[in-house]
């Protein structure tokens, strides 16, 4: 089975063995950004990562804006489930931007990155200065991979949602809304792609937006159905 959850921000209780006791051998949990356990390269952090990697199931994450990119980007990228991923330790993987993985027979498109409150979101080639922002090359490579599968996937997993979805959620909270380049890119993706479910974590809420767009935060969802475990 494949499961989805939202931003972890380094909270060990969210990934404790008790919290994931329902998971079986070779199951996969995907975190929708802001994983937070790869931050200071300390001995304690290394111990946590090794313990996560020793689980009988896979723990995978896409990146959000609140990551220390200097550390996970040091891990080499290799082939995993039909796409490129960084093997952090054992069964712990960083799912990289614009990849399409086949897990449990489902084609899963991933795109990390997102809006940082400390910097205006824009596409840039200066990824060393703004590593939270997807580069033009990453976006173009993602489009090419989607073209190769005729824009037909089972799941889309991102940190940010399309701009229309983001606007809808922020209006409900009476919060100010601004359109980012990445949100706009996802608007186009929502039109071009055929998909069954789109999961995103940046809004820090658990809510079905429609039959196929789902905001996820603390809940753990069955990725195929969107139902809470």
C-alpha positions as CSV (number, residue, x, y, z in Angstrom):
1,X,0.0,0.0,0.0
2,X,1.0,3.6,-0.6
3,X,0.1,6.2,2.0
4,X,0.4,10.0,2.1
5,X,0.9,12.5,4.9
6,X,1.7,16.2,5.2
7,X,4.6,18.3,6.5
8,X,6.5,16.6,9.4
9,X,8.9,19.5,10.3
10,X,11.1,17.1,12.2
11,X,8.4,15.9,14.6
12,X,9.5,12.4,15.6
13,X,6.0,11.5,17.0
14,X,4.6,11.7,13.5
15,X,6.8,8.8,12.3
16,X,7.0,6.8,15.5
17,X,6.6,3.0,15.2
18,X,3.3,3.3,17.1
19,X,2.0,6.0,14.7
20,X,2.8,3.8,11.7
21,X,2.0,0.4,13.2
22,X,-0.5,-0.3,10.4
23,X,2.2,-0.3,7.8
24,X,3.5,-3.6,6.5
25,X,6.5,-4.9,4.7
26,X,7.3,-3.0,1.5
27,X,4.5,-0.4,2.1
28,X,5.4,3.2,1.2
29,X,4.7,6.4,3.1
30,X,5.2,9.7,1.2
31,X,5.6,13.0,3.0
32,X,4.4,16.1,1.0
33,X,7.4,18.4,1.8
34,X,9.1,20.0,4.8
35,X,10.4,16.7,6.1
36,X,12.7,18.4,8.6
37,X,14.8,15.5,9.8
38,X,17.8,16.5,7.6
39,X,18.8,19.8,9.1
40,X,22.0,20.0,11.1
41,X,24.1,16.9,10.2
42,X,24.4,16.1,13.9
43,X,25.0,12.7,15.5
44,X,21.5,12.7,16.9
45,X,20.1,13.5,13.5
46,X,22.1,10.7,11.9
47,X,20.7,8.3,14.6
48,X,17.2,9.3,13.8
49,X,17.7,8.9,10.0
50,X,19.3,5.4,10.5
51,X,16.4,4.3,12.6
52,X,13.9,5.5,10.0
53,X,15.9,3.7,7.3
54,X,15.7,0.5,9.2
55,X,11.9,0.3,9.0
56,X,10.4,-2.6,7.1
57,X,8.5,-0.1,4.9
58,X,9.7,2.8,2.8
59,X,9.5,6.4,4.1
60,X,9.8,8.9,1.2
61,X,9.6,12.7,1.1
62,X,9.5,15.5,-1.4
63,X,11.2,18.7,-0.4
64,X,9.4,21.9,0.8
65,X,10.8,25.4,1.3
66,X,11.9,24.7,4.9
67,X,14.7,22.3,4.3
68,X,18.5,22.5,4.7
69,X,19.1,21.7,1.0
70,X,22.9,21.6,1.4
71,X,22.7,18.3,3.3
72,X,20.2,16.1,1.3
73,X,21.6,17.4,-2.0
74,X,24.9,15.8,-1.1
75,X,23.4,12.3,-1.4
76,X,23.8,10.8,-4.9
77,X,20.8,10.3,-7.1
78,X,20.1,6.8,-8.3
79,X,17.4,4.8,-10.0
80,X,14.4,3.9,-7.8
81,X,11.0,2.7,-8.9
82,X,11.4,4.1,-12.4
83,X,12.6,7.6,-11.4
84,X,15.6,9.3,-9.8
85,X,15.7,9.4,-6.0
86,X,18.3,10.1,-3.3
87,X,18.7,7.2,-0.9
88,X,19.3,8.8,2.5
89,X,19.6,5.6,4.4
90,X,18.1,2.1,4.0
91,X,14.4,2.5,3.2
92,X,14.5,6.3,3.5
93,X,14.3,8.2,0.2
94,X,14.1,11.8,-1.1
95,X,11.9,11.8,-4.1
96,X,13.3,14.5,-6.4
97,X,11.6,17.1,-8.5
98,X,9.8,16.3,-11.7
99,X,10.1,12.5,-11.4
100,X,7.6,9.8,-12.2
101,X,7.8,6.7,-10.0
102,X,5.8,3.5,-10.3
103,X,4.9,2.3,-6.8
104,X,2.4,-0.5,-6.2
105,X,1.4,-0.2,-9.9
106,X,0.6,3.5,-9.6
107,X,2.4,6.2,-11.7
108,X,3.3,9.0,-9.2
109,X,4.5,12.4,-10.4
110,X,6.4,14.4,-7.7
111,X,7.4,18.1,-7.6
112,X,9.0,19.5,-4.5
113,X,9.8,23.1,-3.8
114,X,7.6,25.9,-2.7
115,X,7.2,29.4,-1.5
116,X,9.4,30.6,1.3
117,X,8.2,33.5,3.4
118,X,11.8,34.8,3.4
119,X,12.0,35.2,-0.4
120,X,9.7,36.0,-3.3
121,X,9.0,32.9,-5.3
122,X,10.3,33.0,-8.8
123,X,11.9,30.6,-11.3
124,X,15.6,31.1,-11.3
125,X,18.8,29.6,-12.5
126,X,20.5,30.7,-9.2
127,X,19.4,27.5,-7.4
128,X,22.3,27.9,-5.0
129,X,20.8,31.1,-3.7
130,X,17.2,30.0,-3.7
131,X,17.2,26.1,-3.6
132,X,13.6,26.0,-2.5
133,X,12.6,27.4,-5.9
134,X,12.3,24.9,-8.8
135,X,14.6,25.9,-11.7
136,X,13.5,26.3,-15.3
137,X,15.5,23.2,-16.1
138,X,13.6,21.2,-13.5
139,X,10.3,22.4,-14.8
140,X,11.2,21.6,-18.4
141,X,12.5,18.2,-17.5
142,X,9.3,17.5,-15.6
143,X,7.2,18.5,-18.6
144,X,9.2,16.2,-20.9
145,X,8.7,13.2,-18.5
146,X,5.0,13.9,-18.5
147,X,4.9,14.1,-22.3
148,X,6.5,10.7,-22.4
149,X,3.5,9.2,-20.5
150,X,1.0,11.4,-22.4
151,X,0.3,13.5,-19.3
152,X,-1.4,10.4,-17.8
153,X,-0.5,9.6,-14.1
154,X,-2.3,8.1,-11.2
155,X,-1.1,10.5,-8.5
156,X,0.5,14.0,-8.3
157,X,2.3,14.7,-5.1
158,X,3.5,18.3,-4.5
159,X,4.2,20.7,-1.6
160,X,2.3,23.6,-3.2
161,X,-1.2,23.4,-4.8
162,X,-2.4,25.1,-8.0
163,X,-3.1,28.8,-7.5
164,X,-6.9,28.4,-7.8
165,X,-6.8,25.9,-5.0
166,X,-4.5,28.0,-2.9
167,X,-6.8,31.0,-3.3
168,X,-9.8,29.0,-2.3
169,X,-8.2,27.8,0.9
170,X,-6.8,31.2,1.8
171,X,-10.1,32.9,1.2
172,X,-11.7,30.6,3.7
173,X,-9.2,31.7,6.3
174,X,-9.6,35.4,5.3
175,X,-5.9,35.5,4.5
176,X,-4.2,37.6,1.8
177,X,-3.5,35.7,-1.4
178,X,-0.7,36.0,-3.9
179,X,0.0,34.0,-7.0
180,X,3.4,32.4,-7.3
181,X,5.0,31.2,-10.5
182,X,5.0,27.6,-9.2
183,X,1.3,27.8,-8.3
184,X,0.6,29.1,-11.8
185,X,2.6,26.2,-13.3
186,X,0.5,23.8,-11.3
187,X,-2.6,25.4,-12.8
188,X,-1.5,24.5,-16.2
189,X,-0.6,21.0,-15.0
190,X,-4.1,20.5,-13.6
191,X,-5.5,21.3,-17.1
192,X,-3.0,19.2,-19.1
193,X,-2.7,16.1,-16.8
194,X,-5.0,13.2,-16.3
195,X,-4.8,12.1,-12.7
196,X,-6.8,10.4,-10.0
197,X,-5.6,12.2,-6.9
198,X,-3.4,15.3,-6.3
199,X,-2.0,15.6,-2.8
200,X,-0.2,18.7,-1.4
201,X,1.0,19.7,2.1
202,X,1.8,23.4,2.2
203,X,-1.5,24.6,3.5
204,X,-1.3,22.8,6.8
205,X,-4.8,21.5,6.7
206,X,-6.6,18.2,6.1
207,X,-9.3,18.8,3.6
208,X,-10.8,17.4,0.4
209,X,-10.9,20.3,-2.1
210,X,-12.6,18.2,-4.8
211,X,-12.8,14.5,-5.7
212,X,-9.2,14.6,-6.9
213,X,-7.4,17.4,-5.0
214,X,-6.6,16.8,-1.4
215,X,-4.8,19.0,1.2
216,X,-3.1,16.8,3.7
217,X,-1.3,17.7,7.0
218,X,-1.5,15.5,10.1
219,X,-3.7,12.8,8.6
220,X,-2.3,9.7,7.0
221,X,-4.2,8.8,3.9
222,X,-4.6,5.8,1.6
223,X,-3.0,7.3,-1.5
224,X,-5.3,5.4,-3.8
225,X,-8.6,6.4,-2.2
226,X,-7.7,9.5,-0.2
227,X,-9.4,8.0,2.9
228,X,-7.9,8.5,6.3
229,X,-6.2,5.5,7.8
